[in-house]
Amino acid sequence: MTAVVQPPPVFIDLLLEDQALELRVYLKNLGAEISDEKSTKGIEDDLHKIIGVCDACFQDANEADIESVLNSIVSMLVLINPERAENLILAFSEKLSKASDAKLGPVTLRVLWLLFQSLEPTSPMRYHVYYHLVQIAQNADQIKSVFKDVDHLKQQFSQCPPSNEQMQKLLRLLHQALLASKQSELAAKVMIELLSTYTAENASQAREDAQACILAALADPNTFLLHPLLTLKPVKFLEGELIHDLLNIFVAEKVNTYQDFYKQHKEYIVNKLGLDHQENLRKMRLLTFMQLAETKTEMSFDMIQKELDLNPNQIEAFIIDGKIAAKVMIELLSTYTAENASQAREDAQACILAALADPNTFLLHPLLTLKPVKFLEGELIHDLLNIFVSEKVNTYQDFYKQHKEYIVNKLGLDHQENLRKMRLLTFMQLAETKTEMSFDMIQKELDLNPNQIEAFIIDGKKLYNSIPYYSLSRSNLLLETQKN
């Protein structure tokens, strides 16, 4: 005879004690070792016994029934005296975090999130529940569902901040979870926040955290902004050690310095730190390339070959890869705030200049949203950027007549290349707003001679329909392809 599985209890205006009895009976019917009678010690003891065997519902019940049982426990936990509930909440959170696997992860995540949201903002138990939430989210690869960013995390605990030690423990777990889910940028920010919790007095205790932070930043192929790490007290405490020397090389030196360091410390880099030498070389070349781009208006193949330690047949491929170096500059500018944007003057100018000079960079308006670029408002380089973003050829021509010396000699820009880019940008503006374009319109709007029009239209159509263009966002560079 087939046993009839009872549905989970549904409570409608029942006393807590009666709810506990219903759960006892239900779990006992599932085979749990629990009495089907109320405890003589009170509701806290009932809940203690129920939480101890609640995993019985994981075996036979479907997902909806599991969630219903666990939510019933949550509804009881939040109704009893907060002080008497603390140990029960801890036991329940630990039970769910240990039971979570690929199947149960989403269910236990939703249940524990309900408990977290149900607790008073002033409850110190919110920290403990959240810590177990992160554990479950990590196992279920759902970290995005419980963590947005560091600022949001602090807001969650604003009315009952965890102790410094508790926050450090949580940040370590978050860093580990974010790295596992390949969210390296957020992981780096979490680790920097962790290191900032140490003071000059206890920075020596952060040795392992500081080393892990440096190592994660060096190993991540998309992390280029490294110099802020040097300002952190726990990192400063590592001065004189090899890992600090290596970080300094990535921050301020060039490829040849890294190559010399690698020859002397190959065993340390590869075997102890577990870094990939070829990936290190690639990152160092991109960082060196960016240093050159900031100081040189022109770079010959010979210069690139020498400074980046490349073979002649590697140069062209690197230059294509080097487009990602623009990402470094955007990431750098995005780290400045309204308060310190004035300190980024040279970086902002170099970023604008690199974008204007690159014949394949057409999407320029996001640069105007960066605080260090806004700080340049009223200066000629900002005016020139505005022209490329929103004006047409004739406006650029007028600006060039007034500021030829500045454009050609000070900025080192090529007027004919500027004209070509402005004509293509104007052509794209027209293409977005006009269903038809006559030869006369193109000749007038783009300031072309009649014999130049046909060749330009071919060039313009190639650009508009198929050229890869670089979309500069606040913190990353996305290579996109305009579809036909």
N, C-alpha and C positions, 0 to 999 in steps of 0.2 A: 504494500500500500504506500503510495507516494505521500510524503509529508507535505502539509500545507504550510507555506511560509507566510507568516503574518506580515502585513504592511507595517511600516514604522508608525509609532504613535503620533497622533496629531493633537496638540493641546489647545483647547478652547476654554479660556477662563478657568483653568485648573490651578489649585494651590501648588506651590513649588514641591511640597512633599508628595502630592499625588502625581505630579509630572515625573518625579524621580521614581516612583513606584512603577509607572507605566514603562519607563525606560529599563528598569530592572527586569521586568517580565519579558519585554521584547528581546533584550540581550541574552537572557537565560534560555529563551526558546531557540536562539541561534547557536547555543552550545557554550556560551560564556560561563565561567565559574563564578557565579554571583547569586546571591539569595534573591528570591522574588518577594521579600518582605522589607518594609522600611527599616532603616537603622534606628536604633534607640538613642543614638548619639546625635541625631539631628541631620539637617539637610546637607551640611558640609561633608559629613561622613558618607552620606548617600552619593554625593557627587564624586567624592574621592574614589569610591568603589566603582562607580559607573565609568569614570575616565580610565581607570585601570584596565577595564575590559572592553572599552568602546571599539577597539580594533576588531572585535568579533564580527562587526557588520561589514568589514572589508572583504570577507571571504565569500559570502553567498549573495549579498544584496547587490542590486544594480546601482549605477552611479547616482541616480536621483534619490534612492533610498538611503545611500550612505550620506549624502549631503543633508538630507532631512534629519537623520539621527544626530549628526554633528551640530547642525544648526540648533537643534533642540537643546543640546548641552550649552551652546553659546547663550541662548536665551535665558537659561537658568543662571549661568555664571554672572551675567551683568545685573541680575536682580538681587543677589545676596550682598551682604555687607562687604564693601571694597577691601577692607583690611583682612577679613577672613577669607576672601576669595583669592588672595595673592598666590598662595601655594598651589591652589587648584588651577589657576590660569597658567602658571608655569608648567605644571604637570600635563595639562591639556596641550599646550604649545609644543612641548617636547615630544609628546605622543604622536602628534601630527607630523612633525618634522622628521621623526625616525621612520614613520610609516610611508612617507611619500616616495613614490616611484613614478615611472612614466605614465601609468594608468591613473594613479590616485593624485598625482601632483596638482592638476588643475582643480580638483575638488577640494583638497585640503588648503590650497591657496585661497580659494574663494571663501571658505569657512573661516580661516584665520584672519583674512582681511576684514570680514564682517565683525569679528571680535575686536580687532584693532580699531575699527571705526566706531564701535559701540562703546568703547571705554571713554571716560571723561578726558578732555584734553589735559587736565591736570594730573592724571593718573600716572604714577611712575611705572606701571605695568605695561604701558604702551611701548616703552623701549624693548622690553623682553619679548613681547609678541612680535614686534617688527623684526627683531633679530632672527627669530625663527621663520618669519615670513621670507626673509632674504635667503635663508638656507633652503627653504622649499622652492623658491623661485629659481635659485641656482640649479637645483636638481632637475627642475621641470623646464629649464631653459626659458624662463619667463621673467627675467630680471627687469625688463622694461615695464612690466605691469606693476611693479612696486617701487621703482626708483626712477625719478625724472632727472634730478641734478642735485648738487650739494645745497643750493639755496632752498630748494623745496624740502629737502631732508631736514634742514634746520627749522623751517616753518612748522613741520610736523611735530616738533618737540619744543616749540617756543614757550609753551606754558609750563613745561616740566622738563627742562634740559637734563640730559643724562650727565653723569660725571665724566670728567676728562678721560678716565680709563675706559669707561663704557663706550664713549664715542670712538676712541681709538680702536677698540675691539670691533665695533660695527664697521668702521671705515676699512679695516683690513679685510673683513669678510666681503664687503661691497667691491673692493678692488679685485679680489680673487674672482668673484662672480662676474664682474664686467669683463675681465680679461678672458674668462672662459667663454663668454658670449661674443667675443671679438669686438667689443666696444672700447677700443684702446684709448680713444680721446677722453671719454668719460672716466675710464679707469685712471688715466694720468691725473685728471683734475681731483679725483677722490684721493689719490695718493699724496698729491700736493697739500690737500686739506689735512690729511693725516699728519704729515710732517710739520704743518703749521701749528699743530696742537702742542708741540714740544717747545719748551723755553730754553734759554741759555743754560739754566741750571740743570735741566734733565735731558738735554740734547744727546748726551752720550748713551742714554737708554734707547735711543731711536736708531741705533746702528743698523740693525737688520732691516727696518723699514726704509731707511735712507738708501741702503744698497739695493733693495728690491725696487725702489722708485727709479733709481738711475738705470738699473738693468732693464726694466720694462720700457723706459723711454728710449734707450739706445736700440733695443731689439725691435721696436715697432717701426716698420718701414715707412709709416705715414706720420711719425712724430718728428718734427724738425725744430720746433721751438723749445730749446733746451736751456737757454741761459737763465730763465727764472729759477731753475733748480739750484743754481749756485748761491742764491740769496737765502736759501732755507737753512736754518741753524743746524739741523741734524746733518745736512750735506756738508756744511762748513766744517763740522766736527771730523769729517773724513779726509780733510786736507792732508796731503802727504802720502796718501794711500793710492795704489794703482788705479782703483776704480774712479777716484776723483781726478787723477791725471788724465784718464781716458775721457771722462766727461768734458774736461777743459779743452781737450783736443777737438772734440765735436763742436764745442761752442765757439772757439776762437782761432783754431789752426786750420791748416789746409791738408790736402791729400798726402803730400810727401811726409809731413810730420806723423800722420797716422801710420803710414807705411813703415817708418823707422820704429815707432812704438810697437807695431805688430811683430817686426823681426826680433825685437828684444823680449817680447812677452807673449809669444804665440800660444804657449801652453796655458797661460793665465786666461787669455781672451777666449780661446776655443774650448778648452776642457773645463776650466773652473767656472767661467761666466756663461759658457754655452752659447756664445755669440757666433754668428755666421760671418766669416771674414769677407766674403763676396758682397753680402748685404751691407756690411759696414762700409766697404769701399764705395758702393753705389750711393749710400747716404752722404758720405764725405765728399764725393764728387759733386753731388747736387748742392751741398752747403758751400763748397768752394766756388761752384758756378755762380751761386747767389752773391757771394762776396765780390766776385769779379763784376757782376752785373750792376752792383751798387756803385762801383768806383770807375768803371770803364764805359765810355759811350760806344766803343767798338771793340769787338773781340775777334781776332783772326783765328783761323784753324790752328796755326802754329802755337799761339798763346794757349788755346784750349788744350791742345795736345800736351804741352809742357806742364801747365798748371794742374791739370787733372790726371796726369800720368796715364794717357791713353795711347793706344796704337792708332795710326792714321785710319785704319779701316773701322775703328770703333767710334770715331768722332761724330759722324752723321747720325748714327743711331742714338748716341748720347744726347745730341742736341734736341732730337725729337722727344726723348725721355725727359730732357731738361725743361720742357714746358711745365712739368710738374713743379719746377722751382718757383713758379709764380704762386703756387699754393703756399710755399714757405712765407712769402712776403705777405700774403693775405692773412695767413694765420698769425704772423707777427703783429700786423696792424690791429687785428681784432683783439689782442690782449691788452691794448691801452684803453683806459677809461677817459671820461670827460676831464677828470682831474689831472691826468698825466699825459694827455694827448699831445701837449706842446713838446714833450720830450721825444716824440716820434717824427719830428720834422724831416730828418734826412731819410728815414725809412719810407715815409709817405711820398716824398718827392721821387725816390728811386722806384717805388711801385708804379706811380703814374707814368714816369718816363719809360719804364720797361713795357708797360701796356700799350702806350702810344707808339713806341718804336717797333713793336712786333707786328709784322704785316698780316698775321693771321689772328690777331686778337681784335674782335669787333664788339663784344658785349662789355661795355665799359661802365655803364651807369651804376652797377653795385658798388664801385669804388667810392662814389659820392656819399654812400651811407656810412662809411668808416669814419670814426671820430677823428683820427689823426689827419685824414684828408679834409674833413670839415674844417679843421683848425687852419687850413691853408686858404680858406675863402678870402677873396680880395686880392690874392697874389696871381701873377700872370700864369703860373703853371696850372692853377685851379681854373682860371678862365679858359685856358686852352682845353683842358679836360671837358669842361662844360660844352664847349663848341663841338667836340667830337661826339658827345653824348646826345645833344638835342638840336644842334644847328645844322646848316647846310653849307655847301661849298662856298657860296659867296661870302658868308660870314667868316669862314676860315681865311679866305683871300684877303679880306679887309684887315683881319688880325695880323696876318703875315706881313702886309705892307707896313703896318705900324711897328711890328716887333720882329723884323727879320733877323736882326743881330742876336736877339734873345733866343729865337727858335733854332737858328742854324749853329751859332757859335757857342752859346752858353749851354743849351740843352743837347746840342749835337744831333738834332733830328734832320732827316732828309726831306726837303720841301716837296720833291716830286713824289716820294713815298707817302707823305702826309696827304697830298692832293689825291693820290690814288685811293687811299683809305677813305677820305672824306667823300669822294665821288661814289664809292661803293656803299658807304653808309647812307648817303643821300638817296642813292638808287634803291636801297632796301626800304627806306622810309616811303618812297613813292610807290614801290611794289605793294606795300601793306595798305595803302590808302586809295590807290587807283586801279581800276579794273583794266584800263587801257592806257598806254603811254605812247604818244606820237614822237617822231624823231625831233620835231621842233621843241617839244616839252623837255626831252632829255638833253638836247643841245643847250637850252636855256638854263635849266635847273642844275646841270652838272658842269656848266661852263666849258663846253667842248667845242672844238671845230667840227664842221660837218664830216670831214674825212676820218675823225677819231671815233665817231659814234658806233659804227658797226662792230669794230674791235672791242669797244668798251662793253657793249651789250652782251657779247659772247662771254667776256670776262665776268661781268656782273651776274649773268645767269648761272655760270659755274659756281660762283660764290654762293648765291642765294639758295641754290638747290642742293649742293653737295659738300661744301667745304666744312671740315671740322672746325668748330669755333669754341672758344673757351669761355665758359660761364663762370664769372668770378663771384662767389658767394662770400658770406661773412667769414667762414672758416675753412672752406675747401674749394677745390677747383674741379669742376666736372667737365669731362670731355664729352661733348654732345655732337650729334650729327643731324643737321637739318634734313628732313626727309623731303623727297620730291613731292 
